Amino acid sequence: MQAGSKALNERRDMSQLIEIRWHARAGQGAVTAAKLVADSALMDGAYIQAMPEYGPERTGAPLRAYTRICSEPIEVHNNITNPGIVIVLDDTLLNSIDVLEGMSDDGTVILNTTMSPSEARKALKAPDAMKVAVVDATGIAMDTIKRDMPNTPIVGAFSKVTGIVPVEHVRERLKITFGKKFSPAIIDANLESVARAYEEVRL
């Protein structure tokens, strides 16, 4: 974790603690996405946290992950109960989980879905002041990565919707992280997925 810089506050409002809660199913890469966002913010000089909340480890089981970003040292280490941003990697979770639990009415939700923004808002029962963004991260992943892994596309959408981390930092961090494990072709496919979601996310 690294100290925040003056430039960080000038370019993006990280002077207040940013708390992000991720909802997904095991196997969709939410923990990797939470860390990718945090590491991308670290490149801007932020203090960061990224952590999973493990439950049943079987593939498809609901799980949560958390990301914190701030220009000042982060002194809390518990799970996030009042997120300003919620990211949902599987819209079938809306049938069984209150993904908006603990959010303020003016929070931001980013949903992996083929629904329109208005359909998603209705499905979420979102307050009027809440920002609701949708992107077909699964479709993008299938087109680019050739796997149902919506995590890297959703980070591209997150960058566009929130402006918290620039997409260039996401791309650079992805190359560093994935370069240790994957072939250049797979890395390029993930980079393409980030770029497409950045352009295709809708509010």
N, C-alpha and C positions, 0 to 999 in steps of 0.2 A: 504494500500500500504506500502511496506516495502523496506528498503534500500538495494541496491545491495551489494554483498559481493565480496571479492577478489577471492574466490573460483569460483564464478559465471563466472567471466571473464576468468579464467584459463581453465574451463571445456568447456565453450561454448562461442562463440563470441556474447555477448549481450552488448558489450561496445557501439555499435551504436544502435539507435532506430530501433526496428523491428516493422513494421506495416503490419497488416494482414487484408484483406477485405474478407468478406464472402458473397457469393451470394446463395440464396436459395428461396424456396417458404414457405409461412407461414404454419406452422404445421410440418415442417421438423426438428425443433429443433436447428436452426442455432444460435440463441441467447444463448441457453444453451451451445452449443459447444464453442462459442466465450469465454464465461465465464469459461468453464472448462479448456481451454488452458491457460487463464490468471491465474486462481487459481493454476494450476499445475506449472506455472513459478514462482508464488509467493512462492511456497515451496522451490524454489532454491534461494530465496532472492531477486527476481527482483521487480522493480516497474512495475505496470501493469495498464492497462485500458481495459474495455470491455463494449461495448455499442451497442444498436440496433439503426437502422434508420427505424422507422416505417412509412409505407405508409398505403395503404388499409389493414385492419386487417382480411379480409376474408381469409379462408383457401385456399391455392394455389396461393395467390397473391405474386408476386416477392417482396423480401425484401433484405436488406443489414444489416450486422452487422460488428463490427470492434473490433480488439484486438491490443493493443500496449504493448510491452515488452521492458524494458531497464534496465541496471544496475545503471542508474542515474535517478534522478527525471524527470518525464515527464511533460513538461511545455506547451504542446499543448493539446487542448481538442476538437478540431473540428473533423468533419468526415475525413476519410482517402481518399485522392484523388490520392496519388502516392504510392500504396502499393508495398512492396517487395515480398509479398506472397498473392496469391488469392486462395480461396477455394470455389469450386462450388459444391453444394449439389444436383443439378438437371441439367442434361445436356440438357434438353429441353430449358433452359434459353439461350443457345447459339444462338437460332434462333431469339431472340428478344433483347438481351442485349450484349453490348460489355464488356465482363467481364475483358478484358485486358486493359481497359481504364486507362490511367495514369501510367501504369507499365513501368519499364525499360526493355530493351531487355534481361537482364540477370536475370529476376525475376523467381519465382517458382509458378507453378499452380498445384493444386491438384484437380482432377475432379472425382466425383462420376459418373461412367459410365461403360458400358460393352464394350466400344470401346477399341481397343488396343492403346498403347502409340502413335504409328504412326498415327492411325486414329484420335485420339484426337488432336494431334498436327496440323493435316490438318484442322480439324473442327474449331480449335481455331485460325488458321492462325498465329501460334506462330512463333516468330523469332528463328533462329537457336540456339542462345545462351540461350534461355529460357528453363528452366527445366520443363518438363511436366510429371506429375505422374497420374496414373489412378488406381482406385480401385472400385470394385462393392460393394459399401457400402450399397446400397439398398438390394442387394441379401444377403449379410452377415446379415443385420438386420432382414430380413425375416426368415433366417435360425435360428438365435439365439434369438432375441427379439420377433419374431413372429409379428412384426409390421413394417410398412414402415417408420422407423425412422433412417435415415442414419447418424445422428449427432455423436453418440459415435464411430461408426466404423471410420468415417472420421478423428476423433481426433487421433485414433491409427495410421492411415496412415500418418497424419501430423507429429507425433512423429518420425516415421521411416524416412521419407523423409528429414526433416529439422534438426533433432537432437536438436532442441531448448529446448524441454522438454523431459526428459526421460520417457519412457512408465511406469516405476514403479511409477512415480509421478502422471501420469494420472490415473492409477489404484487406487492409494491411495486417490486422490482427488475425484474420482468418488464415491468411497465407502462413503466418508464423505458427499458429496452433495446428493447422491441418497438415502443414509441410512436414511435420515429424511423423505422420502416420499414413498419409495417403499419396497416391500418384499425382503427377501434374494434371492429368486429365480430370481426376475427381476434384481437385482443387479448382480448376477452371470452371467445372460444372457448378460448384457451389458459389463461386464468384458471380456466375451468370444468374443464379437463382436470387442472390442478394440484389443485383441490379434490376432484375425484372420486378421483384416485389416492391422495390423502391419506386418504380414508375407506375405500377399497377394498383397500389393500395388506394382505396377510395374512402372518403369521409361522407 
